[in-house]
Amino acid sequence: MKNRILPVLALAVLFAFVLAASAGEAKTVMLSGKIVCAKCTLKKADAKECQSVLVTKDPAAEYYIVKNEVEEKAHVCSGEKPAMVTGTVQEKDGKMWLTASKIEVEPK
């Protein structure tokens, strides 16, 4: 009986390590929506300064775009810009944060 339990236990531990390792990996996504400012357009109470947010319709969600060179070129303070954003998503402090590697602003 012990001879059968040990290999099963070893496989279970290995599987747990694989799951833990893959859970930390960020996957690249492409999201379409409108870029707006959390402070100026959305009037978010916790927004102390301008912050780009991608608002999507399907599924309805808000992705806060991490400030970097890519985000700076597409930031809009008032109004909105339709855009396709490529990057990685992580949840932090109850918000979805999108680290953009590419932002394509779509013509209106």
C-alpha positions in Angstrom: 0.0 0.0 0.0 2.8 2.4 0.9 4.4 1.7 -2.5 1.4 3.0 -4.3 0.8 6.1 -2.2 4.3 7.5 -2.5 4.3 7.9 -6.3 0.8 9.4 -6.2 1.9 11.8 -3.5 5.0 12.8 -5.5 2.8 13.5 -8.6 0.4 15.6 -6.5 3.3 17.7 -5.2 4.8 18.1 -8.7 1.4 19.2 -10.0 1.0 21.7 -7.2 4.4 23.3 -8.1 3.5 23.4 -11.8 0.2 25.2 -11.0 1.9 27.6 -8.7 4.5 28.5 -11.3 2.0 29.0 -14.1 -0.3 31.1 -11.9 2.4 33.8 -11.6 2.9 34.1 -15.4 1.2 37.0 -17.0 -0.3 36.3 -20.4 -0.4 38.7 -23.3 -3.9 39.9 -24.1 -5.5 42.3 -26.7 -8.4 44.4 -25.4 -10.6 46.8 -27.3 -12.4 49.8 -25.7 -12.1 53.4 -25.0 -9.2 55.1 -23.2 -10.4 57.7 -20.7 -8.9 59.5 -17.7 -9.9 58.1 -14.2 -9.7 61.5 -12.6 -11.0 63.9 -15.3 -13.5 61.7 -17.2 -14.6 59.0 -14.8 -14.3 61.2 -11.8 -13.0 58.4 -9.6 -12.8 59.5 -5.9 -9.5 57.7 -5.4 -7.8 59.2 -8.5 -5.5 61.9 -7.2 -3.8 62.5 -10.6 -4.6 61.7 -14.2 -4.6 58.0 -14.9 -5.4 56.3 -18.2 -8.2 53.6 -18.0 -9.3 51.3 -20.8 -13.1 50.8 -20.5 -14.3 47.7 -22.4 -17.9 46.8 -23.3 -17.7 43.0 -23.6 -17.0 42.0 -21.0 -17.8 45.3 -19.2 -14.6 46.2 -17.3 -12.1 48.9 -16.4 -8.4 48.3 -16.9 -6.1 50.9 -15.3 -3.1 51.3 -17.7 0.3 51.2 -16.0 2.2 54.5 -16.7 5.0 53.8 -19.2 6.2 55.3 -22.6 3.4 53.5 -24.5 0.7 54.8 -22.1 2.1 58.4 -22.3 1.6 58.6 -26.1 -2.0 57.5 -25.9 -3.1 59.3 -22.7 -6.3 61.5 -22.9 -7.2 63.8 -20.1 -10.7 64.7 -21.2 -12.9 62.9 -23.7 -12.1 59.4 -24.9 -10.1 57.6 -27.6 -11.2 54.3 -29.1 -8.2 51.9 -28.9 -6.9 48.4 -29.1 -4.4 47.7 -26.3 -1.9 44.8 -26.2 -0.3 43.9 -22.9 -0.5 41.9 -19.7 -3.1 42.1 -17.0 -2.7 41.7 -13.3 -5.1 42.3 -10.4 -3.7 44.6 -7.7 -5.6 46.4 -4.9 -9.0 45.3 -6.3 -8.3 46.8 -9.7 -7.2 45.3 -13.0 -3.9 46.8 -14.2 -2.9 46.6 -17.8 0.8 47.0 -18.7 0.6 48.1 -22.3 3.2 47.0 -24.8 1.3 48.5 -27.7 -1.7 50.9 -28.0 -3.3 51.4 -31.4 -5.7 54.4 -31.3 -8.6 53.7 -33.7 -10.0 56.5 -35.8 -13.4 57.7 -34.6 
